């Protein structure tokens, strides 16, 4: 199995877990927070999607799906156009309210498709290409992709946990 096949499989697992965490939730459940300063399922999935969108687009020289496909306007969150949620305050987390689970998974699916298309073009040598020189050592494409994969898996796990907390509280 080639490295890109491992990455494709990993990103496919994120997609499955995103759908499992979000599907069937009404807007109020997507925005519900188990504690006043906790993150909601909606925020967690939006954030992991924004980070994947931003980082993959940047690494491959693509337009962000958020901007290019009109999701920024459709979500109308009142945040900066390129905001990914990194470092959000509790008040900013509260601003991320999604009108439907389908809109959220639709955005994730569009980002996932762009990610897969980019990964399919990649060669093993591409993984060594430096994509961010702001760090020491500079970040390669391989390191960036593993970082995105790790971050997304952590956040989707958190979203599944929050969903479970909310379901337990409602029972």
C-alpha positions in Angstrom: 0.0 0.0 0.0 1.3 3.4 -0.9 1.4 6.4 1.5 -1.3 8.2 -0.5 -3.6 5.2 -0.2 -3.1 5.2 3.6 -4.0 9.0 3.6 -7.0 8.4 1.4 -8.2 5.7 3.7 -7.6 7.9 6.8 -9.6 10.8 5.3 -12.4 8.4 4.4 -12.7 7.4 8.0 -13.1 11.0 9.0 -15.9 11.3 6.6 -17.7 8.3 8.0 -17.3 9.6 11.6 -18.5 13.1 10.6 -21.7 11.7 9.2 -22.2 9.5 12.3 -21.7 12.4 14.6 -24.0 14.8 12.8 -26.7 12.9 10.9 -30.2 13.3 12.2 -29.3 16.2 14.6 -31.7 19.2 14.6 -30.1 22.7 14.6 -30.7 23.1 18.3 -28.9 19.8 19.0 -26.0 20.8 16.7 -25.6 24.0 18.7 -26.1 22.6 22.1 -23.2 22.8 24.5 -22.9 20.3 27.4 -21.4 23.1 29.5 -21.4 26.9 29.1 -17.9 27.1 27.6 -17.8 23.7 25.9 -17.8 23.2 22.1 -20.9 22.0 20.3 -21.1 19.2 17.8 -21.8 21.8 15.1 -18.8 23.9 16.0 -16.4 20.9 16.3 -17.4 19.5 12.8 -17.4 23.0 11.3 -14.0 23.7 12.7 -12.4 20.4 11.6 -13.8 21.0 8.2 -12.5 24.5 8.0 -9.0 23.4 9.0 -9.0 20.6 6.5 -10.3 22.9 3.8 -7.7 25.7 4.7 -4.7 23.4 5.1 -5.3 21.1 2.1 -6.1 24.0 -0.2 -3.0 25.8 0.9 -0.8 22.8 0.6 -2.0 22.0 -3.0 -2.4 25.6 -4.2 -6.2 25.2 -4.5 -9.1 27.6 -3.6 -10.8 26.9 -0.3 -14.2 25.2 -0.8 -15.6 27.5 1.9 -15.1 30.5 -0.4 -15.1 29.0 -3.9 -18.4 27.1 -3.5 -20.3 29.7 -1.5 -20.4 28.0 1.8 -19.2 31.1 3.7 -22.2 33.0 2.5 -24.6 30.0 3.0 -23.5 29.6 6.6 -23.6 33.3 7.3 -21.8 33.0 10.6 -20.7 36.6 10.9 -17.0 35.5 11.3 -14.0 36.5 9.2 -14.1 35.0 5.7 -11.0 32.8 6.3 -11.8 32.1 10.0 -11.2 28.4 10.8 -12.2 28.5 14.4 -8.6 28.3 15.7 -8.4 30.0 19.1 -12.2 30.8 19.2 -13.6 32.3 22.4 -16.7 30.9 23.9 -18.7 33.8 22.3 -17.3 32.9 18.9 -18.1 29.2 19.4 -21.7 30.3 20.1 -21.8 32.1 16.7 -21.4 28.9 14.8 -25.0 27.8 14.4 -25.9 25.6 11.5 -29.4 25.5 10.1 -29.2 21.8 9.2 -27.1 18.7 9.6 -27.3 18.3 5.8 -25.7 21.8 5.2 -22.8 20.8 7.6 -22.2 17.4 6.0 -22.6 18.9 2.6 -19.7 21.3 3.3 -17.6 18.4 4.8 -18.4 16.2 1.8 -17.3 19.0 -0.7 -14.0 19.4 1.3 -13.6 15.7 1.4 -14.0 15.4 -2.4 -11.4 18.2 -3.0 -9.0 16.5 -0.5 -9.4 13.1 -2.3 -8.8 14.7 -5.7 -5.7 16.4 -4.5 -4.4 13.2 -2.8 -4.9 11.2 -6.1 -2.6 13.6 -7.9 0.2 13.2 -5.3 3.4 11.1 -5.7 5.6 9.8 -2.9 8.1 12.5 -3.7 5.5 15.2 -3.2 5.3 14.2 0.5 8.8 15.8 0.9 7.8 19.1 -0.6 7.9 22.0 1.9 4.5 23.7 2.2 5.1 26.0 5.2 8.4 27.7 6.0 7.1 29.5 9.1 8.2 26.6 11.3 11.5 25.1 12.2 12.0 22.7 10.7 9.8 23.7 7.7 6.6 21.7 7.3 6.5 19.2 4.5 3.3 18.1 2.7 3.5 14.7 4.4 3.7 16.3 7.9 0.9 18.7 7.0 -1.4 16.0 5.9 -0.8 13.8 8.9 -1.4 16.9 11.1 -4.7 17.6 9.5 -5.7 13.9 9.7 -4.8 13.8 13.4 -6.6 17.0 14.2 -9.7 16.0 12.4 -9.9 12.6 14.0 -9.5 14.2 17.5 -12.3 16.7 16.8 -14.7 14.2 15.2 -14.2 12.0 18.3 -15.0 15.0 20.5 -18.1 15.6 18.4 -19.2 12.0 18.9 -18.6 12.3 22.6 -20.7 15.5 22.9 -23.5 13.9 20.9 -23.4 11.0 23.3 -23.5 13.4 26.3 -26.5 15.2 24.8 -28.3 12.0 24.1 -27.7 10.7 27.7 -28.9 14.0 29.2 -32.1 13.8 27.1 -32.9 10.2 28.1 
